[in-house]
Amino acid sequence: MKPLYNNIKISIIKLLVRFLNALGTKKKHPRVKSERFLIITTTGIGDTLWGTPAIKALKETYPECQIGVLTNPSGLELLKHNPNIDEIFIFKRGFNGILSLPSLLKTLRHKKFETAFIFHASDRIIWLLAFFTGTSRIIGESGKSKGLDFILSDSVVLPEHLHGVEARLSLIKEVHSSTKQKTIEMFLTEGDREWVKQLLKNKHIAKGSFVIGLHPGAQKPYKCWPTENFISLGNALTERYKCSILITGDQDEKELADMLSSRIKNSINLAGDLNIRQTAALIEKFNIFITNDTGPMHIAFALTTPTVALFSPTNPDVCGPYNAKGTTKVISKPIICNPCIGKRCVEPKCMEQITVEEVLYEAENLISNLNKEKHDNSIKLQA
């Protein structure tokens, strides 16, 4: 029934677009360099942060250009204070979001963007919104529009298994030729950092203490390393390094985090207590962070927090660290079910392949590197 319903929606949108094109309401796109760009990215944390290198590349190519980003409320928190973005527009789901669409569209049309890049949008209404903005060009990846490729003026065919950062950089090649690798970015304020300092003080964690973050949850069960493994790992780290363990997560992961904190010595559960920017500022303070493939993992990459990232069945070459420069250790295991049922999986047997010993080994490598850097910096100061 759902495929039929989706096909009906696609047909209605197609008829509407053809009708408006016939009326001449949509200008043909001139093949010229544009300097008013609209970036559309309205999905997850990783998807949003993967777009930051492409946004930076556009700004470097056209220093005087205007860059607007259409994103969701969480995207706003991730992209705030980014110096390469001039304005952020918010798309909200739900009834209130639908009511606000006319006002949002009016604002976007008033800005007179010349080129729109659809980095990632899972809501079909976003594609129609892009069409109605009046942009001369709409550039996006072929086959990723939920059947709405006909809205694109430039449908870009990308190779399979391309990292999300590279995919977005490839889309902007239409107006920018550089393929120089860049890192994803998130910009925190002093206010964000001061908030975390006060949080740690309130939790009786002394300044300069060794702090390790654990993120045991994920958006989908198939990305989760077994809870018992996280518990064993946390206790081993506490025993060896006399560290504080802070457990992060959203409200839905609070019960899971409670279970960990009740069984890991010297641990504190913060799941569900922090917003995105507070979580990011906390992650920046971690000496190391150990996490499943999840949104906070990408925040850690953006803030260059030393991270052990656990993968299976997702592919770290596609959605893992990008140009991380040695701050990340990835543990990845192959898929063991054939065929893999992907998002329908609720018992991630493949994640059970990752042992506590492996994760502990990689964590110790990161800690060793941190201690070496600290020692080297001490020598430089004494010289």
C-alpha positions, 0 to 999 in steps of 0.5 A: 500500500505504501509504494502505491501511496508514494507513487501517487504523491510523485505523480501529483508533484510531477504534474504540478511541476510540468504545469508550472513549467508550461506556464513559464513560472520556472526560469531556465537555468543559465550556465553561469557562475552563481554567487548566491547559494542555497544549501539544503540539508534537512536530515541527521547530524552526520548528514548535516556536518558532512556538508561543512567542507563543501560550504567552506569550499564555496566560501573560499571560491567566492569570498563575497558570496551569500550562502544560506542553509535550509535545515531542521532544528537540530541542524541549526544547532550544529551550524550556528556560528559557522563563519562560512554561513550567512543565514540559516532557514528552518524547516520543521516537520509536523502540523506546525511546520506545514503551517509555516511553509508559506512564510518559509517559501516567501522568505526563500524567494525574497533572498533570490538564491541563484543555485540550490544544492540538495545535499540530503533531504528525505521529505519530498516537500523539501524538493518541491520547496526547492523548485518553488524558491525560483532558483535558476539551478537545482543541483543534487545527486541522481537517484536520491530524490525519492523519485523526484529527479525531474525537479533537478536541473543538474542531476549528478551521478556519483559513484557508489560507496562514496563518503558523504563528505566527498559526495557533497564536494562532488555536487559543488564541482558544478561551480567549484573545481577543487577536490582538496580534502577538508575536515568537517567542522562545528563551531562552539562559543565560549559560552558553550564551553563555560557551561560545560566547565560549570557542569563538570564542577557541579558533578564534582569532577575536578579541573584536569581530571581524566574524563572518558565518554561512552555513548552506548546507544544509537538511532537503530538497534543494528548499530549498537555494541552489546550493553554488557561489553560497554559495562566491562569496558567502562570498569576496565578503563576506570580500574586502569586510569582512575578516570571519570566515565560520563555516559551520553545519549538522548532521552530515549537512551536514558534507561540504557545509560542508567543501566550502565551508570549503575554498573560502572564504577565512578560513572555519571549518566547524562543521557537526556539531560543535554541539548545538542550544543551542550553535548558537543561542548561536553564531547570536546572536553572528553580525553577520549570518546568511545561510541557506536556509529551515531550522531555524537560520533560525528560531532566528536570528529568535527571537534577532533576529540580522540575517538574509538568508533565502532562499526558493523554493519555500516561502512566507515568508508562511507559514513565514518571519520573523514580526514581525521588525522590520527585522532580516531581509531575505527573498529569495523567488522564485516556483515555476517548475515546473508542477506543483511536485512539492514534497518529491520535488524533488531539483533545486531549479531555483527556488532558482537564480533567486536571484543572488549579487548579490541576496544580497550586496546585502541583506547589505550593507544589513543591515551598513549598518544595523548600522553606522548603529545603532553610530554612532547609539549612539556619538553618544548615549553622547557626548551 
